[in-house]
Amino acid sequence: MFFIDQVILLAAVLILLGIISSKLSARLGLPVLVLFLIVGMLAGEDGPGGILFDNAEAAHSLGTLALALILFDGGLQTPIKAIKLVWKPASALATFGVLITGAITGYAAAYILDISLLHGMLLGAIVGSTDAAAVFSLLRNAGIHLTGKLKATLEIESASNDPMAIFLTIGLLEILVNDMTPGTGLLVMFLSQMGLGIAVGLAVGWISVRLINRIQLVAAGLYPVLVAACGLLSFGITANIGGSGFLAVFITGVVIGNSRFVFQRSTFLFHDGLAWLSQITMFVVLGLLITPTSLLDVWLEGLIIAFVLIFIARPLAVMPILALFGFNLREMTLVSWVGLRGSVPIILAIFPLIFGLPGAALIFNVVFFVVLISATLQGSSLAWMARKLKLTLPPPVTPAATLEITALGDVDADIVEYTLGSSSRAVGSRISQLALPESTVMAMISRNNNIITPRGSTLLQAEDQLFIVLKPATRVFVDSVFSGKKAEAENILPAQELRVKGTTQVIDITHSYGIDITEDPQETLEQVIKTKHIGQPTDNTVLELGNVKLYVREMVDQRIITVGILVNEKQVKAGIK
């Protein structure tokens, strides 16, 4: 048997154990990263597996690759509107928050471990950042639903604070090992890390989208691979010219993920699976690297440092920053608590080993112990803390699933599957009564495993599965029609024009969207315009009815074919019952 055969078998077994352990996460109330680490430790030299693995450079290399793929997937799933909403508080937390957290923890570590202040600050810098993989996993799989502002702040902070921690760690190592002069040297390093990361990330993302849409590949399966290669290219270019590869790959993911490109849905699914594989591999390997018995030598010191980090440093760093941006006390408390440490601190703790820093083994063991405590305590209690602070939202109705139109390439249309909940606006209505946007077609209905051909007279029922062909720009309106009323009440329709048929009745507009047009409910929009407008309507005729504006968008002879509706946001919200 060749050595590689044994490696493949071992890798398959460890990955399978990691996947199986993820099933236990919800039952045990532990984050999956803790279970992955435990699998690695059990497989290691002190566990039943007995695998001897002490190659820090190999672990660092594999961890870096895995983390790059995880951050890239996080960027792909991050909507640009979320970044616009919270970029100021998130960027402040990712920079000043990490700096303050690291400084307080580092000072405490220097005293507790009886090491120099610079060594203590190095340890503080290593544990200064939250872990993107852990935060993404918990927020998306823990079964809790936070407000968009709060969720976006936590995710974007965790994805963007790694570069700051890496900069501080490398900068302090350069001072300790290579006698770099603090001040100008650190400032230049910071500007190059952040500046190059942002610039390359944006540039590669922009070029990647155009490449993906223009290139004609021989197989559809190559497109997700091409997207992954673009993400890794962004990381590689930035890292090799002295910038932050992690920041670059995240930004590239955001740019690509918020653009339309061919085979988009299959690409997202591919990278979701790749991110999970990266998590399992990374945490299992990091678990293999540690010798569990060595943790017993530092358990008390590690416990005290973890206490300082969780209950003192993180709150003192987070609360003043968030207070400046209008967060209330409950929100600040939750953000303080969601400061999970994970793969990044462990990977950064390998740096002192690679640099040959005296006392590197002590730093690594303490960091690993702190990560275990942080992930176990904070991760397992996140859902309880969110409910205790009354920051959770009711679970949304069954989310709509987008199906790919692969045969037609990059068309301006999606097929979206909706499952009607009992509180959906559409339940109990006939298809002809739904004021669906222009160019929206109901293609199929699945009911009790039977296929029903949609007709205008078809009465929609709860649990119906609908397959709708729509334009992406109109999806928010279609979501309003088929989502639950309770869920819709939490949102406001966008300030964009809704285009419907001129034959649509006023009552159907009110029922479908909560838009209150103060006219005869049985009248059509065409009748309303012709009655209220002085003279013969023409293309682009505008009729104002309170907070509602009606636009004539298409006419054939004297008939009004298409009407545009633009509504004041307050009017929309008031109309939702």
C-alpha positions as a Python dict, from the first residue, in 0.01 Angstrom:
ca = {
    (1, 'M'): (0, 0, 0),
    (2, 'F'): (129, 343, -95),
    (3, 'F'): (152, 618, 168),
    (4, 'I'): (-94, 835, -23),
    (5, 'D'): (-350, 553, -6),
    (6, 'Q'): (-330, 562, 372),
    (7, 'V'): (-357, 941, 374),
    (8, 'I'): (-671, 931, 156),
    (9, 'L'): (-832, 669, 380),
    (10, 'L'): (-744, 864, 693),
    (11, 'A'): (-872, 1192, 545),
    (12, 'A'): (-1200, 1031, 442),
    (13, 'V'): (-1254, 882, 789),
    (14, 'L'): (-1179, 1212, 964),
    (15, 'I'): (-1407, 1409, 730),
    (16, 'L'): (-1688, 1156, 781),
    (17, 'L'): (-1644, 1181, 1158),
    (18, 'G'): (-1652, 1560, 1128),
    (19, 'I'): (-1976, 1550, 927),
    (20, 'I'): (-2137, 1308, 1171),
    (21, 'S'): (-2030, 1525, 1463),
    (22, 'S'): (-2205, 1823, 1303),
    (23, 'K'): (-2533, 1633, 1349),
    (24, 'L'): (-2466, 1631, 1723),
    (25, 'S'): (-2411, 2007, 1736),
    (26, 'A'): (-2778, 2100, 1780),
    (27, 'R'): (-2847, 1819, 2028),
    (28, 'L'): (-2547, 1899, 2248),
    (29, 'G'): (-2577, 2274, 2212),
    (30, 'L'): (-2213, 2306, 2105),
    (31, 'P'): (-2078, 2493, 1802),
    (32, 'V'): (-1962, 2261, 1527),
    (33, 'L'): (-1607, 2397, 1547),
    (34, 'V'): (-1572, 2259, 1901),
    (35, 'L'): (-1684, 1915, 1786),
    (36, 'F'): (-1446, 1928, 1487),
    (37, 'L'): (-1159, 2017, 1722),
    (38, 'I'): (-1256, 1731, 1955),
    (39, 'V'): (-1253, 1489, 1660),
    (40, 'G'): (-902, 1608, 1577),
    (41, 'M'): (-781, 1576, 1938),
    (42, 'L'): (-930, 1226, 1970),
    (43, 'A'): (-751, 1126, 1650),
    (44, 'G'): (-423, 1275, 1779),
    (45, 'E'): (-138, 1129, 1975),
    (46, 'D'): (-315, 1150, 2313),
    (47, 'G'): (-641, 1005, 2179),
    (48, 'P'): (-755, 665, 2054),
    (49, 'G'): (-638, 753, 1702),
    (50, 'G'): (-277, 788, 1807),
    (51, 'I'): (-184, 999, 1503),
    (52, 'L'): (138, 1191, 1557),
    (53, 'F'): (111, 1528, 1383),
    (54, 'D'): (337, 1819, 1482),
    (55, 'N'): (398, 1996, 1150),
    (56, 'A'): (307, 2356, 1235),
    (57, 'E'): (391, 2487, 888),
    (58, 'A'): (165, 2231, 718),
    (59, 'A'): (-118, 2315, 960),
    (60, 'H'): (-66, 2687, 895),
    (61, 'S'): (-69, 2638, 518),
    (62, 'L'): (-381, 2423, 521),
    (63, 'G'): (-554, 2656, 768),
    (64, 'T'): (-477, 2961, 556),
    (65, 'L'): (-622, 2798, 243),
    (66, 'A'): (-931, 2682, 431),
    (67, 'L'): (-988, 3021, 590),
    (68, 'A'): (-955, 3194, 253),
    (69, 'L'): (-1227, 2969, 108),
    (70, 'I'): (-1451, 3024, 413),
    (71, 'L'): (-1417, 3402, 391),
    (72, 'F'): (-1479, 3390, 16),
    (73, 'D'): (-1804, 3198, 72),
    (74, 'G'): (-1899, 3446, 345),
    (75, 'G'): (-1847, 3730, 97),
    (76, 'L'): (-2057, 3557, -168),
    (77, 'Q'): (-2348, 3535, 79),
    (78, 'T'): (-2318, 3891, 212),
    (79, 'P'): (-2562, 4133, 44),
    (80, 'I'): (-2418, 4473, -36),
    (81, 'K'): (-2716, 4641, 131),
    (82, 'A'): (-2612, 4482, 461),
    (83, 'I'): (-2263, 4630, 425),
    (84, 'K'): (-2406, 4974, 343),
    (85, 'L'): (-2629, 4947, 650),
    (86, 'V'): (-2357, 4873, 907),
    (87, 'W'): (-2017, 4941, 748),
    (88, 'K'): (-1935, 5222, 992),
    (89, 'P'): (-1988, 5030, 1321),
    (90, 'A'): (-1854, 4707, 1170),
    (91, 'S'): (-1533, 4872, 1045),
    (92, 'A'): (-1484, 5046, 1380),
    (93, 'L'): (-1522, 4712, 1560),
    (94, 'A'): (-1288, 4543, 1312),
    (95, 'T'): (-1010, 4795, 1377),
    (96, 'F'): (-1035, 4981, 1706),
    (97, 'G'): (-1237, 4701, 1865),
    (98, 'V'): (-965, 4445, 1790),
    (99, 'L'): (-693, 4686, 1906),
    (100, 'I'): (-863, 4759, 2240),
    (101, 'T'): (-954, 4393, 2299),
    (102, 'G'): (-599, 4282, 2223),
    (103, 'A'): (-443, 4550, 2445),
    (104, 'I'): (-656, 4471, 2751),
    (105, 'T'): (-618, 4094, 2709),
    (106, 'G'): (-246, 4128, 2638),
    (107, 'Y'): (-181, 4332, 2951),
    (108, 'A'): (-368, 4076, 3160),
    (109, 'A'): (-184, 3785, 2992),
    (110, 'A'): (157, 3944, 3062),
    (111, 'Y'): (71, 3964, 3432),
    (112, 'I'): (-98, 3622, 3461),
    (113, 'L'): (169, 3429, 3267),
    (114, 'D'): (461, 3635, 3405),
    (115, 'I'): (595, 3717, 3058),
    (116, 'S'): (713, 4042, 2902),
    (117, 'L'): (458, 4303, 2805),
    (118, 'L'): (536, 4260, 2433),
    (119, 'H'): (484, 3883, 2458),
    (120, 'G'): (156, 3948, 2639),
    (121, 'M'): (46, 4195, 2373),
    (122, 'L'): (132, 3935, 2109),
    (123, 'L'): (-101, 3687, 2279),
    (124, 'G'): (-370, 3956, 2303),
    (125, 'A'): (-337, 4037, 1933),
    (126, 'I'): (-370, 3668, 1844),
    (127, 'V'): (-701, 3631, 2032),
    (128, 'G'): (-821, 3980, 1939),
    (129, 'S'): (-1042, 3886, 1645),
    (130, 'T'): (-1366, 3694, 1632),
    (131, 'D'): (-1389, 3396, 1402),
    (132, 'A'): (-1583, 3435, 1078),
    (133, 'A'): (-1639, 3063, 1028),
    (134, 'A'): (-1781, 3022, 1378),
    (135, 'V'): (-2003, 3332, 1361),
    (136, 'F'): (-2135, 3251, 1012),
    (137, 'S'): (-2210, 2895, 1117),
    (138, 'L'): (-2386, 2990, 1440),
    (139, 'L'): (-2597, 3272, 1298),
    (140, 'R'): (-2706, 3068, 996),
    (141, 'N'): (-2756, 2732, 1161),
    (142, 'A'): (-2846, 2799, 1525),
    (143, 'G'): (-3214, 2853, 1453),
    (144, 'I'): (-3218, 3212, 1585),
    (145, 'H'): (-3333, 3509, 1381),
    (146, 'L'): (-3191, 3853, 1454),
    (147, 'T'): (-3272, 4191, 1304),
    (148, 'G'): (-3095, 4269, 979),
    (149, 'K'): (-2885, 4543, 1140),
    (150, 'L'): (-2766, 4325, 1427),
    (151, 'K'): (-2700, 4016, 1214),
    (152, 'A'): (-2514, 4218, 950),
    (153, 'T'): (-2298, 4388, 1213),
    (154, 'L'): (-2192, 4055, 1364),
    (155, 'E'): (-2118, 3888, 1028),
    (156, 'I'): (-1933, 4178, 868),
    (157, 'E'): (-1729, 4247, 1180),
    (158, 'S'): (-1622, 3883, 1205),
    (159, 'A'): (-1529, 3871, 835),
    (160, 'S'): (-1335, 4198, 834),
    (161, 'N'): (-1149, 4195, 1168),
    (162, 'D'): (-905, 3917, 1076),
    (163, 'P'): (-673, 4151, 879),
    (164, 'M'): (-631, 4374, 1186),
    (165, 'A'): (-543, 4077, 1409),
    (166, 'I'): (-301, 3942, 1147),
    (167, 'F'): (-138, 4285, 1111),
    (168, 'L'): (-92, 4322, 1488),
    (169, 'T'): (42, 3966, 1522),
    (170, 'I'): (296, 3997, 1239),
    (171, 'G'): (393, 4349, 1346),
    (172, 'L'): (466, 4241, 1704),
    (173, 'L'): (657, 3935, 1583),
    (174, 'E'): (870, 4159, 1360),
    (175, 'I'): (945, 4377, 1664),
    (176, 'L'): (1024, 4078, 1889),
    (177, 'V'): (1220, 3865, 1641),
    (178, 'N'): (1358, 4102, 1378),
    (179, 'D'): (1391, 4417, 1592),
    (180, 'M'): (1161, 4626, 1368),
    (181, 'T'): (1121, 4982, 1496),
    (182, 'P'): (767, 5052, 1613),
    (183, 'G'): (590, 5353, 1466),
    (184, 'T'): (658, 5426, 1101),
    (185, 'G'): (720, 5059, 1017),
    (186, 'L'): (388, 4949, 1169),
    (187, 'L'): (200, 5235, 1001),
    (188, 'V'): (337, 5147, 657),
    (189, 'M'): (254, 4780, 713),
    (190, 'F'): (-103, 4868, 819),
    (191, 'L'): (-168, 5093, 519),
    (192, 'S'): (-26, 4839, 275),
    (193, 'Q'): (-222, 4552, 429),
    (194, 'M'): (-556, 4731, 424),
    (195, 'G'): (-511, 4945, 114),
    (196, 'L'): (-386, 4666, -111),
    (197, 'G'): (-649, 4425, 26),
    (198, 'I'): (-933, 4662, -63),
    (199, 'A'): (-791, 4765, -403),
    (200, 'V'): (-707, 4416, -527),
    (201, 'G'): (-1029, 4270, -390),
    (202, 'L'): (-1242, 4523, -579),
    (203, 'A'): (-1038, 4496, -899),
    (204, 'V'): (-1032, 4117, -913),
    (205, 'G'): (-1402, 4099, -826),
    (206, 'W'): (-1494, 4341, -1108),
    (207, 'I'): (-1280, 4159, -1363),
    (208, 'S'): (-1402, 3817, -1246),
    (209, 'V'): (-1771, 3896, -1303),
    (210, 'R'): (-1703, 4005, -1661),
    (211, 'L'): (-1481, 3705, -1727),
    (212, 'I'): (-1742, 3460, -1592),
    (213, 'N'): (-2021, 3609, -1804),
    (214, 'R'): (-1821, 3629, -2127),
    (215, 'I'): (-1619, 3310, -2130),
    (216, 'Q'): (-1776, 3008, -2296),
    (217, 'L'): (-1667, 2697, -2106),
    (218, 'V'): (-1720, 2344, -2232),
    (219, 'A'): (-1888, 2222, -1913),
    (220, 'A'): (-2126, 2391, -1668),
    (221, 'G'): (-1939, 2232, -1377),
    (222, 'L'): (-1635, 2446, -1456),
    (223, 'Y'): (-1807, 2775, -1370),
    (224, 'P'): (-1808, 2723, -990),
    (225, 'V'): (-1443, 2618, -1015),
    (226, 'L'): (-1367, 2934, -1213),
    (227, 'V'): (-1530, 3147, -942),
    (228, 'A'): (-1324, 2971, -673),
    (229, 'A'): (-1007, 3028, -875),
    (230, 'C'): (-1088, 3400, -900),
    (231, 'G'): (-1126, 3419, -522),
    (232, 'L'): (-795, 3241, -460),
    (233, 'L'): (-631, 3460, -726),
    (234, 'S'): (-739, 3767, -531),
    (235, 'F'): (-591, 3623, -213),
    (236, 'G'): (-268, 3516, -381),
    (237, 'I'): (-198, 3845, -560),
    (238, 'T'): (-263, 4051, -247),
    (239, 'A'): (-62, 3832, -12),
    (240, 'N'): (237, 3825, -246),
    (241, 'I'): (255, 4205, -280),
    (242, 'G'): (229, 4269, 94),
    (243, 'G'): (-144, 4320, 141),
    (244, 'S'): (-411, 4139, 339),
    (245, 'G'): (-519, 3840, 134),
    (246, 'F'): (-805, 3765, 373),
    (247, 'L'): (-956, 4111, 328),
    (248, 'A'): (-910, 4088, -49),
    (249, 'V'): (-1076, 3749, -85),
    (250, 'F'): (-1376, 3859, 124),
    (251, 'I'): (-1423, 4176, -83),
    (252, 'T'): (-1390, 3979, -407),
    (253, 'G'): (-1660, 3744, -278),
    (254, 'V'): (-1889, 4038, -200),
    (255, 'V'): (-1842, 4188, -548),
    (256, 'I'): (-1908, 3856, -724),
    (257, 'G'): (-2194, 3753, -496),
    (258, 'N'): (-2382, 4080, -553),
    (259, 'S'): (-2352, 4058, -932),
    (260, 'R'): (-2552, 3851, -1178),
    (261, 'F'): (-2359, 3582, -1355),
    (262, 'V'): (-2426, 3251, -1526),
    (263, 'F'): (-2490, 2939, -1315),
    (264, 'Q'): (-2513, 3158, -1006),
    (265, 'R'): (-2724, 2924, -792),
    (266, 'S'): (-2509, 2618, -856),
    (267, 'T'): (-2199, 2826, -783),
    (268, 'F'): (-2335, 2931, -443),
    (269, 'L'): (-2420, 2569, -356),
    (270, 'F'): (-2072, 2455, -463),
    (271, 'H'): (-1898, 2711, -244),
    (272, 'D'): (-2126, 2641, 52),
    (273, 'G'): (-2016, 2277, 39),
    (274, 'L'): (-1653, 2382, -15),
    (275, 'A'): (-1670, 2610, 291),
    (276, 'W'): (-1806, 2325, 504),
    (277, 'L'): (-1529, 2094, 382),
    (278, 'S'): (-1275, 2365, 463),
    (279, 'Q'): (-1416, 2407, 815),
    (280, 'I'): (-1406, 2036, 887),
    (281, 'T'): (-1054, 1991, 747),
    (282, 'M'): (-915, 2301, 919),
    (283, 'F'): (-1052, 2234, 1267),
    (284, 'V'): (-970, 1863, 1258),
    (285, 'V'): (-609, 1937, 1155),
    (286, 'L'): (-577, 2205, 1423),
    (287, 'G'): (-714, 1954, 1673),
    (288, 'L'): (-448, 1705, 1559),
    (289, 'L'): (-177, 1967, 1611),
    (290, 'I'): (-248, 2017, 1981),
    (291, 'T'): (-142, 1775, 2250),
    (292, 'P'): (-440, 1767, 2492),
    (293, 'T'): (-222, 1680, 2793),
    (294, 'S'): (-25, 2001, 2741),
    (295, 'L'): (-344, 2199, 2803),
    (296, 'L'): (-353, 2070, 3160),
    (297, 'D'): (-37, 2270, 3234),
    (298, 'V'): (-203, 2600, 3146),
    (299, 'W'): (-569, 2538, 3227),
    (300, 'L'): (-587, 2780, 3520),
    (301, 'E'): (-401, 3062, 3344),
    (302, 'G'): (-599, 2999, 3026),
    (303, 'L'): (-927, 3007, 3220),
    (304, 'I'): (-843, 3344, 3379),
    (305, 'I'): (-733, 3495, 3047),
    (306, 'A'): (-1052, 3365, 2881),
    (307, 'F'): (-1254, 3527, 3163),
    (308, 'V'): (-1078, 3860, 3107),
    (309, 'L'): (-1130, 3836, 2731),
    (310, 'I'): (-1500, 3743, 2746),
    (311, 'F'): (-1624, 3949, 3039),
    (312, 'I'): (-1390, 4250, 3045),
    (313, 'A'): (-1193, 4314, 2725),
    (314, 'R'): (-1462, 4243, 2466),
    (315, 'P'): (-1738, 4448, 2640),
    (316, 'L'): (-1503, 4741, 2709),
    (317, 'A'): (-1400, 4744, 2343),
    (318, 'V'): (-1743, 4694, 2191),
    (319, 'M'): (-1987, 4898, 2398),
    (320, 'P'): (-1837, 5248, 2363),
    (321, 'I'): (-1800, 5200, 1985),
    (322, 'L'): (-2155, 5077, 1933),
    (323, 'A'): (-2294, 5347, 2160),
    (324, 'L'): (-2159, 5606, 1913),
    (325, 'F'): (-2369, 5448, 1637),
    (326, 'G'): (-2700, 5439, 1822),
    (327, 'F'): (-2710, 5076, 1939),
    (328, 'N'): (-2911, 5017, 2256),
    (329, 'L'): (-2784, 4836, 2566),
    (330, 'R'): (-2940, 4500, 2476),
    (331, 'E'): (-2786, 4507, 2127),
    (332, 'M'): (-2446, 4606, 2266),
    (333, 'T'): (-2464, 4323, 2517),
    (334, 'L'): (-2535, 4064, 2248),
    (335, 'V'): (-2257, 4189, 2020),
    (336, 'S'): (-2022, 4175, 2319),
    (337, 'W'): (-2123, 3817, 2385),
    (338, 'V'): (-2091, 3706, 2022),
    (339, 'G'): (-1715, 3736, 2032),
    (340, 'L'): (-1636, 3377, 1950),
    (341, 'R'): (-1274, 3284, 1898),
    (342, 'G'): (-1202, 3004, 1655),
    (343, 'S'): (-968, 2911, 1374),
    (344, 'V'): (-801, 3250, 1323),
    (345, 'P'): (-647, 3274, 1672),
    (346, 'I'): (-521, 2914, 1648),
    (347, 'I'): (-370, 2975, 1302),
    (348, 'L'): (-212, 3300, 1427),
    (349, 'A'): (-78, 3115, 1732),
    (350, 'I'): (124, 2902, 1488),
    (351, 'F'): (312, 3213, 1368),
    (352, 'P'): (535, 3237, 1681),
    (353, 'L'): (625, 2868, 1631),
    (354, 'I'): (722, 2935, 1269),
    (355, 'F'): (920, 3249, 1366),
    (356, 'G'): (1105, 3051, 1634),
    (357, 'L'): (997, 3286, 1913),
    (358, 'P'): (1103, 3174, 2264),
    (359, 'G'): (795, 3074, 2463),
    (360, 'A'): (592, 3010, 2145),
    (361, 'A'): (464, 2674, 2274),
    (362, 'L'): (320, 2842, 2584),
    (363, 'I'): (141, 3102, 2373),
    (364, 'F'): (-1, 2833, 2143),
    (365, 'N'): (-134, 2619, 2428),
    (366, 'V'): (-292, 2916, 2608),
    (367, 'V'): (-455, 3042, 2287),
    (368, 'F'): (-595, 2697, 2210),
    (369, 'F'): (-742, 2669, 2559),
    (370, 'V'): (-894, 3019, 2536),
    (371, 'V'): (-1051, 2930, 2201),
    (372, 'L'): (-1207, 2614, 2346),
    (373, 'I'): (-1355, 2806, 2640),
    (374, 'S'): (-1478, 3094, 2422),
    (375, 'A'): (-1636, 2872, 2156),
    (376, 'T'): (-1796, 2640, 2411),
    (377, 'L'): (-1929, 2904, 2651),
    (378, 'Q'): (-2030, 3178, 2409),
    (379, 'G'): (-2131, 2953, 2122),
    (380, 'S'): (-2353, 2724, 2326),
    (381, 'S'): (-2530, 3014, 2498),
    (382, 'L'): (-2579, 3243, 2198),
    (383, 'A'): (-2939, 3140, 2131),
    (384, 'W'): (-3027, 3163, 2504),
    (385, 'M'): (-2864, 3505, 2533),
    (386, 'A'): (-3046, 3640, 2225),
    (387, 'R'): (-3382, 3521, 2361),
    (388, 'K'): (-3303, 3652, 2710),
    (389, 'L'): (-3226, 3996, 2566),
    (390, 'K'): (-3548, 3977, 2358),
    (391, 'L'): (-3363, 4037, 2032),
    (392, 'T'): (-3495, 3740, 1838),
    (393, 'L'): (-3752, 3764, 1561),
    (394, 'P'): (-4024, 3511, 1479),
    (395, 'P'): (-3904, 3252, 1231),
    (396, 'P'): (-3980, 3355, 875),
    (397, 'V'): (-4211, 3161, 653),
    (398, 'T'): (-4056, 2891, 440),
    (399, 'P'): (-3794, 3077, 238),
    (400, 'A'): (-3833, 3093, -135),
    (401, 'A'): (-3584, 2883, -329),
    (402, 'T'): (-3433, 3011, -653),
    (403, 'L'): (-3398, 2751, -927),
    (404, 'E'): (-3142, 2793, -1201),
    (405, 'I'): (-3236, 2841, -1567),
    (406, 'T'): (-2920, 2676, -1690),
    (407, 'A'): (-3027, 2593, -2041),
    (408, 'L'): (-3062, 2958, -2139),
    (409, 'G'): (-2741, 3088, -1986),
    (410, 'D'): (-2745, 3441, -1847),
    (411, 'V'): (-3108, 3541, -1890),
    (412, 'D'): (-3276, 3817, -1694),
    (413, 'A'): (-3515, 3580, -1522),
    (414, 'D'): (-3533, 3338, -1230),
    (415, 'I'): (-3755, 3046, -1145),
    (416, 'V'): (-3849, 3081, -777),
    (417, 'E'): (-4023, 2814, -569),
    (418, 'Y'): (-4262, 2936, -298),
    (419, 'T'): (-4437, 2723, -37),
    (420, 'L'): (-4751, 2900, 81),
    (421, 'G'): (-4790, 2932, 456),
    (422, 'S'): (-5132, 2952, 618),
    (423, 'S'): (-5092, 3329, 671),
    (424, 'S'): (-4983, 3407, 317),
    (425, 'R'): (-5175, 3679, 138),
    (426, 'A'): (-5222, 3452, -161),
    (427, 'V'): (-5403, 3174, 29),
    (428, 'G'): (-5774, 3171, -53),
    (429, 'S'): (-5727, 3386, -362),
    (430, 'R'): (-5768, 3291, -724),
    (431, 'I'): (-5468, 3344, -951),
    (432, 'S'): (-5660, 3607, -1148),
    (433, 'Q'): (-5697, 3808, -825),
    (434, 'L'): (-5321, 3836, -770),
    (435, 'A'): (-5174, 4165, -888),
    (436, 'L'): (-4846, 4010, -999),
    (437, 'P'): (-4583, 4238, -1151),
    (438, 'E'): (-4534, 4267, -1523),
    (439, 'S'): (-4359, 3969, -1691),
    (440, 'T'): (-4433, 3741, -1393),
    (441, 'V'): (-4570, 3398, -1483),
    (442, 'M'): (-4693, 3116, -1260),
    (443, 'A'): (-4555, 2809, -1435),
    (444, 'M'): (-4669, 2523, -1212),
    (445, 'I'): (-4847, 2433, -888),
    (446, 'S'): (-4765, 2123, -683),
    (447, 'R'): (-5035, 2016, -434),
    (448, 'N'): (-5029, 1688, -239),
    (449, 'N'): (-4775, 1545, -483),
    (450, 'N'): (-5006, 1630, -775),
    (451, 'I'): (-4931, 1875, -1053),
    (452, 'I'): (-5197, 2141, -1114),
    (453, 'T'): (-5196, 2354, -1427),
    (454, 'P'): (-5232, 2720, -1323),
    (455, 'R'): (-5544, 2892, -1454),
    (456, 'G'): (-5698, 3223, -1364),
    (457, 'S'): (-5975, 3042, -1173),
    (458, 'T'): (-5736, 2822, -971),
    (459, 'L'): (-5787, 2873, -596),
    (460, 'L'): (-5458, 2874, -402),
    (461, 'Q'): (-5433, 2677, -76),
    (462, 'A'): (-5189, 2657, 215),
    (463, 'E'): (-4890, 2426, 153),
    (464, 'D'): (-4916, 2475, -223),
    (465, 'Q'): (-4578, 2480, -393),
    (466, 'L'): (-4568, 2746, -661),
    (467, 'F'): (-4307, 2780, -935),
    (468, 'I'): (-4289, 3139, -1053),
    (469, 'V'): (-4090, 3280, -1345),
    (470, 'L'): (-3996, 3640, -1265),
    (471, 'K'): (-3745, 3914, -1327),
    (472, 'P'): (-3498, 3961, -1039),
    (473, 'A'): (-3586, 4331, -1014),
    (474, 'T'): (-3950, 4247, -931),
    (475, 'R'): (-3880, 3969, -684),
    (476, 'V'): (-3936, 4185, -378),
    (477, 'F'): (-4295, 4247, -490),
    (478, 'V'): (-4357, 3880, -568),
    (479, 'D'): (-4216, 3789, -226),
    (480, 'S'): (-4471, 4024, -71),
    (481, 'V'): (-4758, 3847, -243),
    (482, 'F'): (-4656, 3494, -147),
    (483, 'S'): (-4492, 3549, 192),
    (484, 'G'): (-4674, 3541, 522),
    (485, 'K'): (-4858, 3850, 647),
    (486, 'K'): (-4673, 3848, 977),
    (487, 'A'): (-4337, 3835, 808),
    (488, 'E'): (-4438, 4107, 563),
    (489, 'A'): (-4538, 4342, 844),
    (490, 'E'): (-4173, 4359, 946),
    (491, 'N'): (-4071, 4495, 608),
    (492, 'I'): (-4149, 4790, 386),
    (493, 'L'): (-4185, 4759, 12),
    (494, 'P'): (-3902, 4932, -171),
    (495, 'A'): (-3938, 5279, -315),
    (496, 'Q'): (-3943, 5146, -671),
    (497, 'E'): (-4211, 5132, -934),
    (498, 'L'): (-4444, 4834, -950),
    (499, 'R'): (-4579, 4765, -1299),
    (500, 'V'): (-4904, 4574, -1342),
    (501, 'K'): (-5176, 4526, -1603),
    (502, 'G'): (-5420, 4811, -1658),
    (503, 'T'): (-5706, 4565, -1602),
    (504, 'T'): (-5591, 4499, -1243),
    (505, 'Q'): (-5859, 4590, -989),
    (506, 'V'): (-5791, 4827, -698),
    (507, 'I'): (-5895, 4561, -447),
    (508, 'D'): (-5635, 4321, -586),
    (509, 'I'): (-5358, 4581, -537),
    (510, 'T'): (-5466, 4636, -177),
    (511, 'H'): (-5492, 4266, -102),
    (512, 'S'): (-5162, 4172, -265),
    (513, 'Y'): (-4940, 4452, -131),
    (514, 'G'): (-5127, 4641, 138),
    (515, 'I'): (-5130, 4952, -83),
    (516, 'D'): (-5433, 5167, -4),
    (517, 'I'): (-5574, 5331, -318),
    (518, 'T'): (-5876, 5532, -203),
    (519, 'E'): (-6103, 5451, -496),
    (520, 'D'): (-6381, 5207, -574),
    (521, 'P'): (-6225, 4865, -496),
    (522, 'Q'): (-6400, 4706, -796),
    (523, 'E'): (-6262, 4956, -1047),
    (524, 'T'): (-5962, 4870, -1261),
    (525, 'L'): (-5654, 5091, -1266),
    (526, 'E'): (-5742, 5185, -1624),
    (527, 'Q'): (-6087, 5301, -1513),
    (528, 'V'): (-5942, 5500, -1221),
    (529, 'I'): (-5698, 5687, -1447),
    (530, 'K'): (-5957, 5762, -1716),
    (531, 'T'): (-6208, 5881, -1453),
    (532, 'K'): (-5972, 6099, -1251),
    (533, 'H'): (-5746, 6231, -1526),
    (534, 'I'): (-5857, 6541, -1714),
    (535, 'G'): (-5841, 6471, -2084),
    (536, 'Q'): (-5729, 6167, -2276),
    (537, 'P'): (-5445, 5976, -2104),
    (538, 'T'): (-5125, 5927, -2300),
    (539, 'D'): (-4798, 5741, -2244),
    (540, 'N'): (-4632, 5865, -1921),
    (541, 'T'): (-4948, 6032, -1790),
    (542, 'V'): (-4917, 6070, -1409),
    (543, 'L'): (-5210, 6058, -1166),
    (544, 'E'): (-5156, 6137, -796),
    (545, 'L'): (-5394, 5979, -546),
    (546, 'G'): (-5270, 6084, -203),
    (547, 'N'): (-4943, 5903, -144),
    (548, 'V'): (-4989, 5684, -451),
    (549, 'K'): (-4879, 5780, -802),
    (550, 'L'): (-5012, 5599, -1108),
    (551, 'Y'): (-4814, 5613, -1433),
    (552, 'V'): (-4943, 5516, -1775),
    (553, 'R'): (-4657, 5309, -1914),
    (554, 'E'): (-4808, 5141, -2221),
    (555, 'M'): (-5111, 5212, -2436),
    (556, 'V'): (-5258, 5039, -2740),
    (557, 'D'): (-5502, 5266, -2920),
    (558, 'Q'): (-5719, 5401, -2636),
    (559, 'R'): (-5654, 5114, -2397),
    (560, 'I'): (-5414, 5140, -2103),
    (561, 'I'): (-5216, 4816, -2107),
    (562, 'T'): (-4954, 4872, -1835),
    (563, 'V'): (-4969, 5092, -1521),
    (564, 'G'): (-4679, 5183, -1296),
    (565, 'I'): (-4742, 5231, -922),
    (566, 'L'): (-4509, 5427, -696),
    (567, 'V'): (-4595, 5446, -329),
    (568, 'N'): (-4470, 5647, -36),
    (569, 'E'): (-4306, 5406, 213),
    (570, 'K'): (-4525, 5527, 501),
    (571, 'Q'): (-4834, 5457, 295),
    (572, 'V'): (-4718, 5103, 225),
    (573, 'K'): (-4647, 5034, 590),
    (574, 'A'): (-4982, 5175, 698),
    (575, 'G'): (-5162, 4961, 445),
    (576, 'I'): (-5019, 4636, 578),
    (577, 'K'): (-5264, 4465, 811),
}
